[in-house]
Amino acid sequence: MSDRYAVIGNPVAHSKSPQIHAEFARQTGEDVDYSRLLAPTGGFRHAVAAFRAEGGRGLNVTLPFKLEAFDLADEVSARAREARAANFLSFDGARIKADNTDGAGLVADLTRNLGVALQSRRILLLGAGGAAQGVLGPLLACRPAILAIANRTVDKALRLAENLRRQPGAAHTVLSGLGYAELGAHHFDVVINATSSSLQGEVPPVPKSLFAAGALAYDMMYGKQPTPFLAFAGQNGSERQADGLGMLVEQAAESFFLWRGVRPDTAPVIGLLRGL
C-alpha cells in the first residue's frame, strides 16, 4: 500500500496540496497517497488520532489548527518552537514530531525563484499573526539590515520584535515593531503582506510612500488575479510584485523532504499551477 499523508484543515476543499504532492511523487518515484482531511472545529485531535490509526504517516496542517498541532506534538523543531505553531506533523511510532516549513518556503521562493538577495536589505512584514510568526526566524537568519513588523495592534508587533532580539544572530539586524501609522517616514526594499486582508478584498492601511526604489511587494495570498495589496503596490512605486503560490509549493517541498528524504524540483510544479 502507498504511504498515506494528507492536509488537514477547515476549510480544506480548496487546498492545492494534494496536486502538489502528487506531482512530487510522480517526479521522484515515491509511493505516496496524499489527500485532504476536513476536521471539525474542536475535533482536531480526534481527526489526527483516527488518521494515525488508519496508517497515516504524516499531515500538513492549515488553518485553523496550526497552534493545536504545535500543542499536540511530543517533539517540536526549533522552527516550530520559534513560531509557536506547526504546519507539519510526522508520526514516528508512538511519537508525534512537529515542524514549521512556512519560513523555509518563503525564503526559498524569495531567494531562489525570485532571485531576491535578503542580506543587508530592509524588510517589512505586515501582520503579527500566525503567518507572520512562522516566517520571522528564517527571515532573520538571512541577515537583513532591518526587519520591521507592522500591525494594527502595535503591542503584538512589539512583542514579536522583542522575541526576535533573543534569538542567536539577532545583533546584525535592526528589529522593530510598530503600527501602520508609524510607517510614513520609512522605505523598504521588500514588503511582505502576511495579513489576511487580501481574502477580504482589502489592503492594509499603509502609506503609498512605503516602497523604496526597486522594491519587491510580496503577498502570501495568491490567486488568478493580482491581490489587492499587489495592485496597490504596483500603483505606488513597487518595481516587482509576487504572490504566495511559490511559497506554497516550496513549503510543500520542504515537508516532502522531511517525510521522504528526497527534495523535489519545485519549478515545474509552480509552472503547472500557474497554467491552471
C-alpha atoms as a printed R data frame, in Angstrom:
    type eleno elety resid chain resno       x      y       z
1   ATOM     1    CA   MET     A     1   0.000  0.000   0.000
2   ATOM     2    CA   SER     A     2   1.064  3.589  -0.615
3   ATOM     3    CA   ASP     A     3   2.249  5.642   2.348
4   ATOM     4    CA   ARG     A     4  -0.603  7.925   3.377
5   ATOM     5    CA   TYR     A     5  -0.310 11.651   4.005
6   ATOM     6    CA   ALA     A     6  -2.867 14.466   3.987
7   ATOM     7    CA   VAL     A     7  -3.510 18.149   4.546
8   ATOM     8    CA   ILE     A     8  -5.841 18.799   7.475
9   ATOM     9    CA   GLY     A     9  -7.827 21.991   7.969
10  ATOM    10    CA   ASN     A    10 -11.233 23.629   7.994
11  ATOM    11    CA   PRO     A    11 -11.998 24.536   5.255
12  ATOM    12    CA   VAL     A    12  -9.710 22.344   3.201
13  ATOM    13    CA   ALA     A    13 -11.525 21.614  -0.084
14  ATOM    14    CA   HIS     A    14  -9.689 24.482  -1.805
15  ATOM    15    CA   SER     A    15  -6.215 23.165  -0.938
16  ATOM    16    CA   LYS     A    16  -3.792 22.575  -3.798
17  ATOM    17    CA   SER     A    17  -1.560 20.388  -1.603
18  ATOM    18    CA   PRO     A    18  -2.816 17.028  -2.985
19  ATOM    19    CA   GLN     A    19  -1.996 18.103  -6.526
20  ATOM    20    CA   ILE     A    20   1.405 19.431  -5.475
21  ATOM    21    CA   HIS     A    21   2.385 16.268  -3.632
22  ATOM    22    CA   ALA     A    22   1.067 14.076  -6.431
23  ATOM    23    CA   GLU     A    23   3.458 15.894  -8.783
24  ATOM    24    CA   PHE     A    24   6.309 15.491  -6.300
25  ATOM    25    CA   ALA     A    25   5.588 11.752  -6.009
26  ATOM    26    CA   ARG     A    26   5.437 11.319  -9.784
27  ATOM    27    CA   GLN     A    27   8.668 13.243 -10.215
28  ATOM    28    CA   THR     A    28  10.628 11.365  -7.522
29  ATOM    29    CA   GLY     A    29   9.071  7.893  -7.857
30  ATOM    30    CA   GLU     A    30   7.951  7.912  -4.216
31  ATOM    31    CA   ASP     A    31   4.885  5.766  -3.442
32  ATOM    32    CA   VAL     A    32   2.711  8.393  -1.762
33  ATOM    33    CA   ASP     A    33  -1.051  8.770  -1.370
34  ATOM    34    CA   TYR     A    34  -1.882 12.365  -0.355
35  ATOM    35    CA   SER     A    35  -5.433 13.562   0.338
36  ATOM    36    CA   ARG     A    36  -7.485 16.257   2.076
37  ATOM    37    CA   LEU     A    37  -8.803 15.789   5.606
38  ATOM    38    CA   LEU     A    38 -11.581 18.054   6.895
39  ATOM    39    CA   ALA     A    39 -11.571 18.278  10.678
40  ATOM    40    CA   PRO     A    40 -14.482 19.824  12.559
41  ATOM    41    CA   THR     A    41 -13.819 22.775  14.827
42  ATOM    42    CA   GLY     A    42 -12.940 21.270  18.173
43  ATOM    43    CA   GLY     A    43 -12.227 17.900  16.577
44  ATOM    44    CA   PHE     A    44  -8.609 18.264  15.505
45  ATOM    45    CA   ARG     A    45  -7.082 15.816  17.978
46  ATOM    46    CA   HIS     A    46  -9.695 13.157  17.233
47  ATOM    47    CA   ALA     A    47  -9.189 13.546  13.474
48  ATOM    48    CA   VAL     A    48  -5.414 13.200  13.831
49  ATOM    49    CA   ALA     A    49  -5.780 10.133  16.039
50  ATOM    50    CA   ALA     A    50  -8.157  8.493  13.550
51  ATOM    51    CA   PHE     A    51  -5.811  9.212  10.647
52  ATOM    52    CA   ARG     A    52  -2.871  7.691  12.542
53  ATOM    53    CA   ALA     A    53  -4.938  4.633  13.488
54  ATOM    54    CA   GLU     A    54  -5.669  4.072   9.794
55  ATOM    55    CA   GLY     A    55  -1.953  4.031   8.993
56  ATOM    56    CA   GLY     A    56  -1.352  7.716   8.172
57  ATOM    57    CA   ARG     A    57   2.313  8.730   8.141
58  ATOM    58    CA   GLY     A    58   2.085 12.499   8.367
59  ATOM    59    CA   LEU     A    59  -0.010 15.632   7.978
60  ATOM    60    CA   ASN     A    60   0.332 19.142   6.679
61  ATOM    61    CA   VAL     A    61  -1.713 21.452   8.887
62  ATOM    62    CA   THR     A    62  -3.545 24.535   7.669
63  ATOM    63    CA   LEU     A    63  -5.942 26.990   9.279
64  ATOM    64    CA   PRO     A    64  -7.227 26.990  11.937
65  ATOM    65    CA   PHE     A    65  -5.225 24.170  13.526
66  ATOM    66    CA   LYS     A    66  -1.548 25.228  13.488
67  ATOM    67    CA   LEU     A    67  -1.499 26.125  17.181
68  ATOM    68    CA   GLU     A    68  -3.238 22.870  18.118
69  ATOM    69    CA   ALA     A    69  -0.729 20.927  16.027
70  ATOM    70    CA   PHE     A    70   2.113 22.518  17.961
71  ATOM    71    CA   ASP     A    71   0.481 21.650  21.297
72  ATOM    72    CA   LEU     A    72  -0.220 18.074  20.182
73  ATOM    73    CA   ALA     A    73   3.386 17.190  19.338
74  ATOM    74    CA   ASP     A    74   5.743 15.202  21.543
75  ATOM    75    CA   GLU     A    75   8.757 16.702  19.789
76  ATOM    76    CA   VAL     A    76   8.980 20.119  18.098
77  ATOM    77    CA   SER     A    77  11.670 21.565  15.851
78  ATOM    78    CA   ALA     A    78  13.446 24.845  16.555
79  ATOM    79    CA   ARG     A    79  11.458 26.420  13.706
80  ATOM    80    CA   ALA     A    80   8.135 25.380  15.199
81  ATOM    81    CA   ARG     A    81   9.239 26.496  18.660
82  ATOM    82    CA   GLU     A    82  10.147 29.941  17.352
83  ATOM    83    CA   ALA     A    83   6.778 30.254  15.598
84  ATOM    84    CA   ARG     A    84   4.799 28.627  18.430
85  ATOM    85    CA   ALA     A    85   2.866 26.948  15.613
86  ATOM    86    CA   ALA     A    86   3.262 23.897  13.368
87  ATOM    87    CA   ASN     A    87   2.138 23.180   9.816
88  ATOM    88    CA   PHE     A    88   3.840 19.765   9.638
89  ATOM    89    CA   LEU     A    89   3.340 16.570  11.620
90  ATOM    90    CA   SER     A    90   5.216 13.304  11.279
91  ATOM    91    CA   PHE     A    91   4.242 10.114  13.081
92  ATOM    92    CA   ASP     A    92   7.226  8.134  14.313
93  ATOM    93    CA   GLY     A    93   5.934  5.141  16.222
94  ATOM    94    CA   ALA     A    94   4.091  6.453  19.260
95  ATOM    95    CA   ARG     A    95   5.610  9.943  18.958
96  ATOM    96    CA   ILE     A    96   4.379 12.952  17.023
97  ATOM    97    CA   LYS     A    97   7.012 15.293  15.596
98  ATOM    98    CA   ALA     A    98   6.117 18.851  14.593
99  ATOM    99    CA   ASP     A    99   7.856 21.372  12.362
100 ATOM   100    CA   ASN     A   100   7.057 24.621  10.595
101 ATOM   101    CA   THR     A   101   8.044 24.796   6.926
102 ATOM   102    CA   ASP     A   102   6.403 28.150   6.110
103 ATOM   103    CA   GLY     A   103   9.525 30.251   6.659
104 ATOM   104    CA   ALA     A   104  11.715 27.923   4.642
105 ATOM   105    CA   GLY     A   105   9.140 28.059   1.849
106 ATOM   106    CA   LEU     A   106   9.011 31.855   1.837
107 ATOM   107    CA   VAL     A   107  12.786 32.279   1.859
108 ATOM   108    CA   ALA     A   108  13.221 29.705  -0.908
109 ATOM   109    CA   ASP     A   109  10.657 31.454  -3.081
110 ATOM   110    CA   LEU     A   110  12.182 34.885  -2.497
111 ATOM   111    CA   THR     A   111  15.815 33.933  -2.945
112 ATOM   112    CA   ARG     A   112  15.768 31.029  -5.403
113 ATOM   113    CA   ASN     A   113  12.674 31.581  -7.530
114 ATOM   114    CA   LEU     A   114  12.564 35.377  -7.489
115 ATOM   115    CA   GLY     A   115  16.297 35.998  -7.180
116 ATOM   116    CA   VAL     A   116  15.979 38.467  -4.296
117 ATOM   117    CA   ALA     A   117  19.020 38.822  -2.039
118 ATOM   118    CA   LEU     A   118  17.784 39.380   1.516
119 ATOM   119    CA   GLN     A   119  21.084 40.024   3.245
120 ATOM   120    CA   SER     A   120  21.548 43.702   4.163
121 ATOM   121    CA   ARG     A   121  18.090 44.584   2.792
122 ATOM   122    CA   ARG     A   122  15.303 46.500   4.538
123 ATOM   123    CA   ILE     A   123  12.392 44.083   5.058
124 ATOM   124    CA   LEU     A   124   8.905 44.924   6.311
125 ATOM   125    CA   LEU     A   125   6.441 42.243   7.390
126 ATOM   126    CA   LEU     A   126   2.809 43.345   7.557
127 ATOM   127    CA   GLY     A   127   0.850 41.485  10.232
128 ATOM   128    CA   ALA     A   128   1.721 39.823  13.523
129 ATOM   129    CA   GLY     A   129  -0.460 36.715  13.459
130 ATOM   130    CA   GLY     A   130   0.404 33.071  12.882
131 ATOM   131    CA   ALA     A   131   1.517 33.579   9.275
132 ATOM   132    CA   ALA     A   132   3.997 36.237  10.360
133 ATOM   133    CA   GLN     A   133   5.261 34.242  13.331
134 ATOM   134    CA   GLY     A   134   6.079 31.288  11.101
135 ATOM   135    CA   VAL     A   135   8.473 33.216   8.852
136 ATOM   136    CA   LEU     A   136  10.275 35.675  11.134
137 ATOM   137    CA   GLY     A   137  13.038 33.307  12.240
138 ATOM   138    CA   PRO     A   138  14.045 32.227   8.717
139 ATOM   139    CA   LEU     A   139  13.918 35.856   7.515
140 ATOM   140    CA   LEU     A   140  16.170 36.925  10.392
141 ATOM   141    CA   ALA     A   141  18.614 34.138   9.513
142 ATOM   142    CA   CYS     A   142  19.110 35.811   6.111
143 ATOM   143    CA   ARG     A   143  20.782 38.754   7.934
144 ATOM   144    CA   PRO     A   144  18.724 41.697   6.666
145 ATOM   145    CA   ALA     A   145  19.791 45.190   7.694
146 ATOM   146    CA   ILE     A   146  16.300 45.932   9.009
147 ATOM   147    CA   LEU     A   147  13.416 43.591   9.830
148 ATOM   148    CA   ALA     A   148  10.325 45.543  10.847
149 ATOM   149    CA   ILE     A   149   6.925 44.175  11.865
150 ATOM   150    CA   ALA     A   150   3.870 46.413  11.436
151 ATOM   151    CA   ASN     A   151   0.441 45.558  12.805
152 ATOM   152    CA   ARG     A   152  -2.876 47.180  13.699
153 ATOM   153    CA   THR     A   153  -2.326 46.119  17.305
154 ATOM   154    CA   VAL     A   154   1.086 47.626  17.990
155 ATOM   155    CA   ASP     A   155   1.711 45.599  21.161
156 ATOM   156    CA   LYS     A   156   1.689 42.343  19.175
157 ATOM   157    CA   ALA     A   157   4.289 43.695  16.751
158 ATOM   158    CA   LEU     A   158   6.442 44.911  19.648
159 ATOM   159    CA   ARG     A   159   6.276 41.513  21.358
160 ATOM   160    CA   LEU     A   160   7.349 39.691  18.199
161 ATOM   161    CA   ALA     A   161  10.269 42.078  17.713
162 ATOM   162    CA   GLU     A   162  11.324 41.625  21.342
163 ATOM   163    CA   ASN     A   163  11.184 37.838  20.990
164 ATOM   164    CA   LEU     A   164  13.377 38.042  17.889
165 ATOM   165    CA   ARG     A   165  16.004 40.018  19.790
166 ATOM   166    CA   ARG     A   166  16.555 36.960  21.986
167 ATOM   167    CA   GLN     A   167  17.436 34.740  19.039
168 ATOM   168    CA   PRO     A   168  21.049 33.923  18.121
169 ATOM   169    CA   GLY     A   169  22.355 36.219  15.407
170 ATOM   170    CA   ALA     A   170  19.837 38.982  16.082
171 ATOM   171    CA   ALA     A   171  22.594 41.545  16.718
172 ATOM   172    CA   HIS     A   172  23.265 42.013  12.989
173 ATOM   173    CA   THR     A   173  19.714 43.245  12.245
174 ATOM   174    CA   VAL     A   174  17.777 46.275  13.418
175 ATOM   175    CA   LEU     A   175  14.487 44.861  14.711
176 ATOM   176    CA   SER     A   176  11.393 46.942  15.309
177 ATOM   177    CA   GLY     A   177   7.683 46.621  15.935
178 ATOM   178    CA   LEU     A   178   5.366 49.466  15.016
179 ATOM   179    CA   GLY     A   179   1.884 50.462  13.968
180 ATOM   180    CA   TYR     A   180   0.791 51.184  10.430
181 ATOM   181    CA   ALA     A   181   0.503 54.902  11.215
182 ATOM   182    CA   GLU     A   182   4.236 54.997  12.024
183 ATOM   183    CA   LEU     A   183   5.347 53.825   8.572
184 ATOM   184    CA   GLY     A   184   5.139 57.173   6.821
185 ATOM   185    CA   ALA     A   185   8.824 58.066   7.237
186 ATOM   186    CA   HIS     A   186  10.163 54.625   6.274
187 ATOM   187    CA   HIS     A   187  11.028 52.935   2.974
188 ATOM   188    CA   PHE     A   188  11.647 49.218   2.439
189 ATOM   189    CA   ASP     A   189  13.262 47.010  -0.195
190 ATOM   190    CA   VAL     A   190  10.994 44.013   0.459
191 ATOM   191    CA   VAL     A   191   7.438 44.388   1.784
192 ATOM   192    CA   ILE     A   192   5.648 41.134   2.682
193 ATOM   193    CA   ASN     A   193   1.914 41.040   3.357
194 ATOM   194    CA   ALA     A   194   1.302 38.346   5.971
195 ATOM   195    CA   THR     A   195  -2.189 39.599   6.827
196 ATOM   196    CA   SER     A   196  -5.438 38.091   5.570
197 ATOM   197    CA   SER     A   197  -6.532 41.425   4.074
198 ATOM   198    CA   SER     A   198  -6.484 40.113   0.508
199 ATOM   199    CA   LEU     A   199  -9.088 37.495   1.411
200 ATOM   200    CA   GLN     A   200 -11.452 40.362   2.266
201 ATOM   201    CA   GLY     A   201 -10.511 42.344  -0.840
202 ATOM   202    CA   GLU     A   202  -8.745 44.936   1.292
203 ATOM   203    CA   VAL     A   203  -5.293 46.497   1.619
204 ATOM   204    CA   PRO     A   204  -3.532 47.072   4.953
205 ATOM   205    CA   PRO     A   205  -3.615 50.810   5.828
206 ATOM   206    CA   VAL     A   206  -0.047 51.543   4.770
207 ATOM   207    CA   PRO     A   207   1.295 54.733   3.160
208 ATOM   208    CA   LYS     A   208   1.813 54.919  -0.590
209 ATOM   209    CA   SER     A   209   5.422 56.015   0.012
210 ATOM   210    CA   LEU     A   210   6.338 52.690   1.616
211 ATOM   211    CA   PHE     A   211   8.271 51.190  -1.298
212 ATOM   212    CA   ALA     A   212  11.928 52.032  -1.905
213 ATOM   213    CA   ALA     A   213  13.346 52.229  -5.428
214 ATOM   214    CA   GLY     A   214  13.353 48.737  -6.946
215 ATOM   215    CA   ALA     A   215  11.236 47.308  -4.107
216 ATOM   216    CA   LEU     A   216   9.547 43.906  -4.220
217 ATOM   217    CA   ALA     A   217   5.988 43.605  -2.887
218 ATOM   218    CA   TYR     A   218   5.077 40.057  -1.842
219 ATOM   219    CA   ASP     A   219   1.664 38.764  -0.765
220 ATOM   220    CA   MET     A   220   1.431 35.370   0.947
221 ATOM   221    CA   MET     A   221  -2.035 35.018  -0.614
222 ATOM   222    CA   TYR     A   222  -2.365 34.017  -4.261
223 ATOM   223    CA   GLY     A   223  -4.948 33.886  -6.998
224 ATOM   224    CA   LYS     A   224  -5.602 34.180 -10.703
225 ATOM   225    CA   GLN     A   225  -5.591 37.969 -10.473
226 ATOM   226    CA   PRO     A   226  -3.189 40.215  -8.539
227 ATOM   227    CA   THR     A   227  -4.265 40.563  -4.920
228 ATOM   228    CA   PRO     A   228  -5.475 43.988  -3.750
229 ATOM   229    CA   PHE     A   229  -2.163 44.515  -1.945
230 ATOM   230    CA   LEU     A   230  -0.111 43.733  -5.044
231 ATOM   231    CA   ALA     A   231  -2.280 46.008  -7.180
232 ATOM   232    CA   PHE     A   232  -1.781 48.783  -4.614
233 ATOM   233    CA   ALA     A   233   1.980 48.186  -4.587
234 ATOM   234    CA   GLY     A   234   2.236 48.266  -8.372
235 ATOM   235    CA   GLN     A   235   0.436 51.600  -8.464
236 ATOM   236    CA   ASN     A   236   2.615 53.142  -5.757
237 ATOM   237    CA   GLY     A   237   6.257 52.561  -6.582
238 ATOM   238    CA   SER     A   238   6.892 48.842  -6.192
239 ATOM   239    CA   GLU     A   239   9.002 47.679  -9.124
240 ATOM   240    CA   ARG     A   240   8.128 43.983  -8.717
241 ATOM   241    CA   GLN     A   241   5.174 42.082  -7.297
242 ATOM   242    CA   ALA     A   242   4.807 38.394  -6.457
243 ATOM   243    CA   ASP     A   243   2.092 36.313  -4.821
244 ATOM   244    CA   GLY     A   244   2.463 33.357  -2.458
245 ATOM   245    CA   LEU     A   245   1.981 30.453  -4.864
246 ATOM   246    CA   GLY     A   246   5.725 29.822  -4.958
247 ATOM   247    CA   MET     A   247   5.837 29.841  -1.164
248 ATOM   248    CA   LEU     A   248   3.038 27.257  -1.077
249 ATOM   249    CA   VAL     A   249   4.952 24.901  -3.352
250 ATOM   250    CA   GLU     A   250   8.274 25.472  -1.593
251 ATOM   251    CA   GLN     A   251   6.905 24.791   1.877
252 ATOM   252    CA   ALA     A   252   5.304 21.631   0.485
253 ATOM   253    CA   ALA     A   253   8.681 20.575  -0.943
254 ATOM   254    CA   GLU     A   254  10.255 21.072   2.484
255 ATOM   255    CA   SER     A   255   7.562 18.853   4.005
256 ATOM   256    CA   PHE     A   256   8.074 16.213   1.306
257 ATOM   257    CA   PHE     A   257  11.804 16.235   2.021
258 ATOM   258    CA   LEU     A   258  11.281 15.837   5.773
259 ATOM   259    CA   TRP     A   259   8.943 12.891   5.220
260 ATOM   260    CA   ARG     A   260  10.693 11.122   2.349
261 ATOM   261    CA   GLY     A   261  14.326 12.272   2.389
262 ATOM   262    CA   VAL     A   262  14.072 13.381  -1.252
263 ATOM   263    CA   ARG     A   263  13.900 17.018  -2.362
264 ATOM   264    CA   PRO     A   264  11.657 17.502  -5.423
265 ATOM   265    CA   ASP     A   265  12.157 20.079  -8.159
266 ATOM   266    CA   THR     A   266   9.643 22.842  -7.497
267 ATOM   267    CA   ALA     A   267   9.958 24.879 -10.703
268 ATOM   268    CA   PRO     A   268   7.826 22.599 -12.931
269 ATOM   269    CA   VAL     A   269   5.144 22.324 -10.239
270 ATOM   270    CA   ILE     A   270   4.924 26.105  -9.853
271 ATOM   271    CA   GLY     A   271   4.712 26.378 -13.645
272 ATOM   272    CA   LEU     A   272   1.954 23.786 -13.786
273 ATOM   273    CA   LEU     A   273  -0.147 25.568 -11.148
274 ATOM   274    CA   ARG     A   274   0.372 28.928 -12.835
275 ATOM   275    CA   GLY     A   275  -1.059 27.484 -16.023
276 ATOM   276    CA   LEU     A   276  -4.277 26.183 -14.479
